[in-house]
């Protein structure tokens, strides 16, 4: 049986493993729900997701290989 009081459990990470166990690491001061490790892991996942969305957005602008290597038109040269 756990010797943690309800007050002690309130300050622990809220991550739950697939088998129902809970993380027993204290929460970090920078994240309201997770310990340092889980907060860092979540931040990396969010950064990767944002990067993927940004790359998808810019890849829509490139519709053909010519769009990448096309020389500038004469109208766009400086005066």
Rosetta blueprint (number, residue, H / E / L):
1 X L
2 X L
3 X L
4 X L
5 X L
6 X H
7 X H
8 X H
9 X H
10 X H
11 X L
12 X E
13 X L
14 X L
15 X L
16 X E
17 X L
18 X L
19 X L
20 X L
21 X L
22 X E
23 X L
24 X L
25 X L
26 X E
27 X L
28 X L
29 X L
30 X L
31 X L
32 X L
33 X L
34 X L
35 X L
36 X H
37 X H
38 X H
39 X H
40 X H
41 X H
42 X H
43 X H
44 X H
45 X H
46 X H
47 X H
48 X H
49 X H
50 X H
51 X H
52 X H
53 X H
54 X H
55 X H
56 X H
57 X H
58 X H
59 X H
60 X H
61 X H
62 X L
63 X L
64 X L
65 X H
66 X H
67 X H
68 X H
69 X H
70 X L
71 X L
72 X L
73 X L
74 X H
75 X H
76 X H
77 X L
78 X L
79 X L
